[in-house]
Amino acid sequence: MTNEGAAATTIAEIAKEAGVSIPTVSKVLNGRPDVAASTRAHVEAIIDKHGYRRRKSRAQRNGTGLVELVFHELDSAWAGQIIKGVELVAGAERIGVVLSELGGEHRPRQEWLDDVLARRPLGVIFVLSDVDDTQRRQLASRNIPFVVVDTAGDLPEGVPAVGSQNWSGGLAATRHLLGLGHRRIAVISGPADVLCSRARVDGYRTALDEAGVPVEPELIRYGDFFVGGGYTHGSELLDQPERPTAIFAGSDNQALGVLRAARERGLRVPEDLSVVGYDDLPVSDWLTPPLTTVHQPLTEMASTATQILLRLVRGEKVRNSRIDLATELVVRDSTAPPPAQD
């Protein structure tokens, strides 16, 4: 197993410099758990120092094998749309997909990465998650490329990522509500430490600024993209002495929570409260009333990321490392002009 460059470093040379056996280096490369943490770190440092790149496996050379699809949290119809997009491309290439979850974290633990290294997939697709610099080097040294879908934060230059125009989506949703005559508009976005959440709020702020409507901090909430977050924040907003007449929920799941909070308070949608979601999940058209939402091309995002990953597996260069697909407002029956003031 050698680096594919002209001045390749061998495992034997790495073992000699590290003062360990060749099998120990092999265990580190294969993600085996039976290596002391200090020894592993020492060997990884030498691997990184020499820019070692493991020879591609037969599966990688033949374009067969598995793709690792990693979610920060795997518990919604949103994830199902991502899986569908990956399968559309991987299935056509007769490539299997392995699903894993990070338990709500946006960075994997080393134990998780060791398991991935042991499986030696063709590549990895991270969804709302990423790896740190050390983990990136570990993947690179094993010739395992990766792509990020809907990045949680800013990525280093050159890391391939596929997302959507979240700022434009937040702008369009808020402009729609302003155009209906709403002025007290709340937003419930996703986690504050997630890039797409902040971008949607930035679009919301921009639309209010354009209309000359003051931004009220108490109307800006950061949830969790799940139904519970929408319900909790929606309840708090609707219990305010001067409640909002419209709520822009940063996901369709959170919009479901808002709808329940409104129903429990005897508020009618859209007569008493307008609600806008985000994602345009299939269920949004079946709600009562059907949900106005921002269409985010989740399936296309995942398919595009998978196509990029397979090009990297084949050794091809990717010209555009960052791709943001367009969003579109889908107007249904959950939005209307605000109730008349007495």
Secondary structure, DSSP 4 states (H G I P E B T S, - for coil): -B-SSTTPPBHHHHHHHHTS-HHHHHHHHTT-S-S-HHHHHHHHHHHHHTT--PPPPHHHHHT-SEEEEEES---SHHHHHHHHHHHHHHHHTT-EEEEEE-TT-SS--HHHHHHHHHH--SEEEEES----HHHHHHHHHTT--EEEES-SS---TT--EEEE-HHHHHHHHHHHHHHTT--SEEEEES-TTSHHHHHHHHHHHHHHHHHTPPP-GGGEEE--SSHHHHHHHHHHHHTSTT--SEEEESSHHHHHHHHHHHHHTT--TTTT-EEEEEE--GGGGTSSSPPEEEE--HHHHHHHHHHHHHHHHTT---S-SEEEE--EEE--SS--PPPPP-
